[in-house]
Amino acid sequence: MNKQYIDSGRKKQKLKTRSILLKTTQKLLAKGIDFSLEDVAKKAKVSRATIYRYYSNIDVLSAEAGLDLNTESPKAIHDELQHLDTPEKILAIQAYFNQLTVDHEAAFRKYISIVLASDSQIAKRGARRPKTLQLALAKKDLGIDDTQSQNLANIATVLMGIEAFVATKDVCGLSNHESIETLQWGLEMVLKGALATKS
């Protein structure tokens, strides 16, 4: 998805359009037929120009649509964690996304490969990790300021998901289990440090 386009202007409408494009693509994928960006645009009732603002090619859109099927919305993830305090929520969010990565690692790696090979400026997927973390931090009960809260959300995002697993598995040579444990330990240390420097 073209981040610069999404970040400019009517964000809610653009996210709604993105969601429609993903859902339409998922329906076409379920049929097991070949299709193009133009086919998705026609089924989604958007212009050809519109779909190209979001996706540069059908491979990127199809890969993202496949991943989107398996991932809960930030609100749904957060709602399941309402009984936890904020640090526990953050660790539970990490656990959710790290397990999702283990369960669908091949699809995530394929998506990254497609995006990196693409000539587009696609930089942002659904951004579920930071959005979910922002919901967990919205209560503002950690005693840290807004800048620290944003920094915490950013570093926590780095410690979960496929990018973290590429580093732990491919660079450090860890197994899935070792990766999960190491990333959890890292986030626990970050939380401990953040809470020790309350403003």
N, C-alpha and C positions, 0 to 999 in steps of 0.2 A: 504494500500500500504506500502511496506517495505521501510521506510524512509532512512535507512542506505544504501540500495541498490541504491535508486534513487539519493542520494547525492554523491555517488561515480561515477567517470567516466563520460561518455558522457551523460550529463544531458538532452540536447535537444532530443536526440534519445530515451532516457528512458521515457521522458514525452510523446513523440509521441507514443511509444509502449503502455503506460498506457492509452492514449486516444483511441487507437485502441481497446484495451481490453474492455474499458467502452462502446464504441459504439457497439461493437459486442454483449456484454451482453445486452444492451438495445434492440437490434433487437430480441434476443432470449426471453427476457422478454415480448416483444410485442406479440410474438406468443402464450404466455400463456402455455408453455410446461416446463416440468422439464428438467434441464440440469446440467452438472457438470463443474468443472474447465477444465477438459480435452476436453469437448465439445466446450467450449469457445476458448481454445487454437487452436483446429483444425479449427474452423471457422475463427479465426483471423490469421491463418497461422503462429503461433508461436509454439515453442516447449513446451512440458509439463514442463520442467525445468524452462523455461522463465516465464510462468504464475505463478508458485509457488514462484518465486523471488518477484513478485509484490503482490500476494494475497495468504493468507494461507488457505482460504476456500471460498466456493461458496456464503455463506451467506454474508460475508463482501463485496465481489465483487458485488453481486446483490444489496445490500443496497446502496453502493456508486454509482452504475450505476443509480439507481432510483433517487437519489438526484442530480446527475450530469445533468439529463434531465431538471431539473427545474431551473438551475443556469446559468446565463450569464457568458461569459468569462470575465476575468479582463479587457481586451482591450475594449470589447463591453460596459461594465459598464462605464469605464473611458471616452470613446468616447462620451457617452451621456451627460457627465458632463463638456465638454470642455468650456462652456460659464461661468462657475463658477470660483471664485478665489479659491486658495488652501484650506483655512479653510472650505469654503462652500462645496468644493468637498469631503473633509474628512467626514463632517457631512452627506452629501448625500450618500456616500458609506455606512456609518453606517445605515442610514435609509433604504437603499436597502436590506442589509443583515438582518436587524432586521425584516423587513416586510416579507422577504423570510422565516425567522424562524417562524413567526406567521402563515404564509400560509401553511407551511409543518412541523410543530412542531412534529407531531407524527412520521414522517419518520426520522427526525433528531434524535429524542430520540431512535428510534429503532436502527439506525445505531450505535449510541454511545453504546447502550446496547450490540449489537453484537460484536463490537470491544473490549469492556471491558471483555466480556465473552470468547473471542478468546484467544488462547495460543500464538498468533503471536506477533511480535513486531511492528505491524502497528501503526504508530503514526501520520501520515500526510495524509490528503485527498488531494484535488486539491490545497489547500492553496490559494484559490481565494482571501480571505480577505487581507492577507499581500501583495499579488501580486498587487491587485488593489490599495492599499494604497501606495505602492512603485511607481506606475505609477503617482499617484496624487502628490507625493512628489518629483518626478524627476525634476521638474522645479527649485527646490532649491530657491524659492522666499520667504521663511519664515525667512531667516536670521539666521538659525540654522545650526550647523555643521552636518557632516554625522552621528556621533554617536547619537546626539540628534534626528536626523531625523529617524534613525532606532529605537530608543527608542519610539518615537512618534508612528511609525507604529505598533510596538509591543503592546503598551498599548491601542491603538485604536482598534486593533484586539481583545483584551480581552473584550472590551466594546461593542461587537456586536456578533451576532450569538447565536447558541443554548447553548453554555456553559454559556454565560452571562444570558440567560433566565432561565437556571436551577437554577442559584444563585438567581436571582431576584424573580422568581416565587416560587420555592420549598423551598428556605431558608428564603427569606424575606417576602413571602406571597403576592407578588404584582400581579396585573392583567396584561394582555398583554399591555394594554394602559399605566398603571403605570410603567411597565418595560421599555417600549419604552421611556417614558418621563424621567425616572431616568437615563437610560443609555445615552440619549442625553445630559442631564445636566452634567453628569460625563465627557463626551468627550468635551463638551464646556469648562469646568473648566480646563481640561488637555491642551486644545489648548491655553486658556488664559494664563496658567502658562508657557507653552513652548514659547509662543511669548514674554512673559515678561522677559525671560532669554536668549534672543538672544545673540549669541556669537559675 
